[in-house]
Amino acid sequence: MMLEAKKIEFHYNPKQKFDLPDIQLSQGEQLLILGKSGSGKTTILNMLGGLLKPLNGEIKIGDTSLYSLKGASLDKFRGKNIGIIFQRPHILEPLTVLENLSIANFFSGTKGDKNENLLKELGIFEKRNEKVNTLSEGEAQRLSIARALANSPKVILADEPTASLDDENATNVVKLLKEQAEKYNAVLIIVTHDQRVKDHISNQITIGG
């Protein structure tokens, strides 16, 4: 099993606990987590990504219990094994496209020798030496995906990747995520309220009623 989440509990308010499912995914499997705003979608993605420790339960990536790691060890493990595409692109505007990928490599201790090929696959290679603030919204989204994939992760997590996109671009982004997950034989989890994504991933759970 590549990713397991068992008996996860979390709440910001004890009177409003999230109803969080157990998850078991093998290498290469894909999962769509649907839910309305406030249902806990982003919370569960942050826990699976090593960004938010659950109050109870265990999350395992491969043979590693994620929250048995702390501090720099957790950061390095996350950088090497988990790629996260946030709803708002987490990219550094003062840097070029290629420098943004190099930063991801630096923090995980990897070489980054696949970065240029990755940009070619995502259709933004010609922008590699341009500053991020020159990119269109779609190009910035592709750079976010490239950063998440820069270290060939075992788990790819995407938070509302289609929320601000029109139908055509939403379809393209989901197809792109699926193609890249299949290439790396990685687990792919997309969390969204966007019903358009339902047609693209058959393995689905809905949280928050």
N, C-alpha and C positions, 0 to 999 in steps of 0.2 A: 504494500500500500504506500502510495507516494504522499498523500495528505489525509490526515485523520483529525477530526475535531469531535471530542466526546464530552457530553455532559457540561457544555459551556454555559456559564451563567455570567450575566453582566447587567448592570443597571446604573443609571445616573441618579434615579429617584427610586428608593425601595418600593414605593407604591406602584411604580410603572416598570415592571421587569420585562425585558425583551424575551420573546419566545424564539430561542435560537436552536436550530436543528443540529443533530449529529450529522457529520459529513464524512464519507469515506470515498476517496477517489484514487484510482490506480494511475500509473504513468500514462499520459496521453488522453485521459478522460476530460470531458468538458461539462461544466455545470452553469446553469443560469439561475440566479437568485432574484426573484421578483418581489417587490413590495412597495407600498406607498411611502411617501415622505414620513420619517419618524418611526418607521417599522423596525429599524435596526440594521438595515442593509450595509451602510457604510461602517457601522460599528463592528459587524462581523468581519467585513473585509479588513479593517484595521487590525483586528485580533489575528486573523489568518496571516496577515503580513508582518507580524512581529512588532506592530506599532502601539498596541494597546493590550495590556495584560488582562485576561479574564479574571473575574472574582473567584470562579471555580472552574474545574474541568481541565482538560489537557488538549493541546494541539501539537501534532507531530508532523514534521516534514521528513519523509524517509524514516530513518531510525532515530532522528533527533527530536527530543521533546523541546519545542521551541522556547518555552519560558523557563526551562532549566538554565538557559543562557542569559547572561546579564551584560549590560554595558557594552564595551567594545566587542566582546565575543558575539553578542546578539547582532550588533550592527554589521559585523563582517559576514556572519552567516546569512543574514538577510540580503546583503549586497550580492553575495555569490549565488544564492539559491532562489530568491524571490524577486520577480519584476512587478512593479506596481504602476498602473496607469491611473492617475488621479483624475477627478472630474475637471479640475482646473489644471492645466499643464504646469508641472513643477519643473520648470526649466529656467536657467540663469540668463537673463537678458543681456548682461554685458559681454557674454561669451559668444563665440561662434557656434554653429551647429555641431561641428566636429569636437570642439572643446567641451561641449556639454556631455558628449559621450565619454570623453577621456576622463572627466571628473567621476563619472559612474565607475569606470575601470579603476581609477586611483583608490577610491574608498573601499573597493572589494579586493584590491591587490591582484587584479587580472591585467593582461597585456593590452587588450583592445585591438588585436590584429584583425578582427572581423568587422570593425566599425564601418569602413568604407563600403564593403559589400552590403552591409545592413542598410546603409543609406540608399544604395542603388536599388535594393529590393523594395524599399518603401517609397521610392520615387522622389527623393529629395537630395540626391547626391550632388546635383549642380548647385545646391545651396550650402554645401559643406563649410565654406569659408565665410559665410555671411552671418551677421549678427542676428540673434533671435528676433529682435524687434522689427526685422524686415519681413518676417514670415507671415503668410496668411493664416487664418484660424485653422484651416485644414492641414497646412504644413506644420504648424505648431503641434497639432494633435499627432501627426506622424512622427515628429521628433520625440514627443512624449513616449510613444510606443517604442521608438528606437532606443531611448534611454532605458526603458524597462527591459529590453531584450539584450542590452549591451554585454551582459555577462552570461548569456546562454542559460537563463534560469530554469529551474525544475518546476516552478509554480509561477503562473502569470495571473495577476489579479487586476481587474478593470472596474473602476467605479464610474458608473453612468457615462460610458465612453461615447454614447450617441445623443446625449441629452440636448445639445445645442446644434445638432446637425440636421439638414434636410434629409428627405427619404433616401436620395441617391447616395449621399455621403455617409449616412448612417449604415446603409447596406455595405458600402465599401469598407468601412472601418471594422465591422463585425467579421466580414470575410477575411480581411487582413489579419485580425487577431487569431482567427481560426487557423489560417494558413501557417502563421508563425508558430503557433502552439504545436501544430502537427509536425512542423520542421524540427523543432527541438524535442518532440515527444514529451511536451510539458503538460501538466495540469493547467487548464484554463477555467477561471471562474469570473463571470461577469455579473455584477450586481446592478440592477436598474429598476426604474419604474416604467421604462419605455416598452410598451407592448409590442412595438415593431420588431423587437429582438427575438420574440417568442418563436418566430418561424425559422430561426437559424440554429437554435440549439435545442435538441429534443429533451435532454435531461434537465428537468426544471423543478424548483421548489419555490413556493410562495410563503413569505413570512409576514406576520403582523395582520393576518386575517384578510 
